[in-house]
Amino acid sequence: MADSDASDPEGPPETPRRPVTDDLHGESIVDPYRWLEGEDEEVAAWTAAQNEYAEAVLDTPHREALAERFESLGRVGEYGPVTPAGDRLFQEVRAPEEEQPVLYAYDGPESVGTGDGTVLADPNGWGEDGTVSVDWFVPGPEGEYLAYGVAEGGDEQYDVRIVDVAAGEAVETVAGVGRTQAAGFAWVERGGDGEDDARSGPRGFYYVSTGVAPAGPDGDDDADGQLEKTIRFHEFGSGTDPAEDRVVAADVDQTTWPTLVADGDALVAAYVEGWERSDLYGYRGDPAEATLSPVLTGYDAVFEPTVDGDRGRLLLSTNHGADFGRVLSADLDAALDGDRADPSEYAELLPETDAVLRGVEPAGDRLLAHYHRDARSEVVVLDADGKRERDVSLPAFPTVAGVNGAGDAPEAYLTVQSFAEPPSVRRVDLADGSAETLSAQSTDVPFDIEVSQERFESADGTEVPAFVVRRGDVEPDGSNPALLTGYGGFRVNRTPTFDRFRLPFLGAGGVFVLATLRGGTEYGESWHEAGRREHKERVFDDALAVADGLAERGWADPDRIGVAGGSNGGLLVGALITRRPGRFRVALCHVPLLDMLRFHRFLLGASWTTEYGHPEDPEAFAYLRAYSPYHNAPEAAYPATMFTTALGDTRVHPSHARKMTALLQERNTGDRPVVLRVEDDAGHGVGKPLSMQVREQAERWGFACERLGIDADALP
C-alpha cells in the first residue's frame, strides 16, 4: 500500500499576515489575510508561488498514472440532451478528438449523435486554447432560427448569437448581455398582434440582461453589475445595441432572478427570489410596447411556469400547499388578464404524490412528469388531463435530465445515467413508455458496479440517506478507502451520476459515497428548510454522521476516509475539516465559499443571503460566525487538503480559497500538505475544454488516491 501519510515535500510558501479588525455586532473579528481579496501584482505573485508549490506536491506517480488513463477515458463521444423544435432536433455533441461540443441541427432522430447534421456552432476553431464555449442554446418555435450563448474562459458573461438553421450561419449577434441563460431567454413569434404573418422569421426575443462581473472586486456591496438585472425585448434583425433594446422590467431585486417562458405573443416571467419563492408576471401583445403585470404574486411558495400552447393553458409546478409539489392549471388568457390571482382559482392538474415533483413537460397530446423518489428519477406519461397512463422504463438508480416534448408527435427525448451506466440520449414512445437509445457515451466499465442506499442517524436523530458505490466484490470489512461527497443547499438535488474519471478509484477497491444531505429537496421543501439559514449546521452534522457510519459499518477504514465538494459543497468540506480535522485523511475543496462573514460583498454573494442569512443581520451573524470555516479553524493536524479556484469565476470569488489556504497553512500542525491550485482561463466550472478537465481530474484523483493509501500501480 502507498504511504498515505506522505509528508509535505518542502513546506508551503510564506504568506504575510496583515491583520484587519472589524467590529461586527459588538465582536472584534480579525482577518489576517484580507489583502488576499485583492487583484494586484502582489496577489498574482503569491498565487504563482502557491501554484508552484502545488505542482511540487501533486507531481506524483499517481497523477502520472491517472493522466494517461484519463486521457483515454476522456476521449470518448459525449452527447447532450435533444431539443425538438418544428421539424428539427438540436443537440450538442463532443467528438473524442474535440475540446468543446459542437452544436448540430438534425432533420430526424436517426441522425442524432452521428454528426450527420447541420453544424450551427463549432467553438473548436474560435480560440487557440479551447476556452471559448457555447454554454446554452434555445431554438425558435419552428426551428428555423436558434440562439446560443458564447463565453470565454468560463466567465459566464455572454454574447448571444442568432443562427439561420437552414444555412448554418450566424445572422446576428447581441453582444455583452452579461449573465443571460437559457432560462432567461424566450422567442416571440410573429402574427400574435395582428401584424403581417408573411414576414420571415420570429419577431424577436425577450431576454434577461445583467451588468458584467467586475474585473477586480473591491469588497463593496454594490460592486457586482451581475446583480443589476433587466428584462428586455430585442427586435430580430434590428442589429441594435442591447442598451437600446426595449426595457420590459428593471425592478429586479439583488436576490431575485427572472426566468422567462413565452408562446406566440404571450410572456410569463417568474421572479424567483432566493430559492424559496417566486412571483409571476405576464404580458400579451406587441413586444415593442411590453410591460409586465401581476399574474400570481405575494405567496411564500415556488411557482415554475410552463406554457402548454396547444391547449392554451398555463401550468404551474409548485410547492404551494404541497411539500412534495403538485401542478396547477389555468387558461393562459385568464391568467394574463389577472383573473387567476389566487392559487385556489387554478385547477389542480397533478396532485401531490409520495415522490418529489421535478417538472412537467407537454409532449404531443400527453404530458410527461419527472419525479424524484429517494433521490432517483421516475418519469411518468400522463394524458392531457393529468391521468397517469404508464411509467417510462429506466435503469436502476437513474438520473433523468433534459426532458423535452416533441411538439405534435407522440414522443419525447431525455437523457439517462446512473452510477453504473454512462449518460445516454433516449427517445420515448409515449404510447407504450418504451425508450430507444439514440446515442450514448462509449465508456467501457471493466467491472461490475454495485450500489446500495443506506441510512445513517444524524445528531438530531434524522435519518440521512447515502448511496454507497463500489466494485461488485468489495466487502464491508473495514479496510476500504472511501471518498464522501454531498452538497446540502439551494434546493439542489444530488442524484446518481456516472463519472468515468471515478472508475480507476472504484477499480482499485475504493468506495464512493454520495450523501443526501438536508438543504436539497430530495425529500420535499421541508428537507430544504431543515438545512438553510439558522439550520445550516445540520448539513454538517449529516455529513459527519455518514462519515462515522461508513467506518462503523465497515465500508471504510476509519483512517482512510476522504471528503470532496464544490461551491456550496466546498463550504461543506471547509466546515467538516475545521470541525473534525482528524476525521478525514484527504479533502478536495473546489471553488468554495469559506468566509461566511464577507461572502455577500463579492460577485453573486449578495443573492445568496436568502439561503445563508445576511451577515449584517445580528441574528444571522451569530449562526454564520458559529460555523464560518475561515473563522473557526483551530491549530490542528489537518487532512491533506487541496483547494481549487479560478480567476474567471464570476460566482464565488477566488479570495475564499486564497485566504483559507493561507490560514490552514499557518495553523496546520501536521505534516500533510495544504495546497492551492488556481486556474487562469476557467470559471466556476462551465465551458472547460476537455484537456483542462483531464488535467484537473488527474490532479484531484491522484492527490486523493495517494493520500488514501492506494498504490499507483493498483489504479486500473
Summary of the structure (lengths in Angstrom):
residues: 716
radius of gyration: 25.2
end to end distance: 15.0
largest distance: 75.8
contacts: 2600
relative contact order: 0.13
helix: 24%
strand: 34%
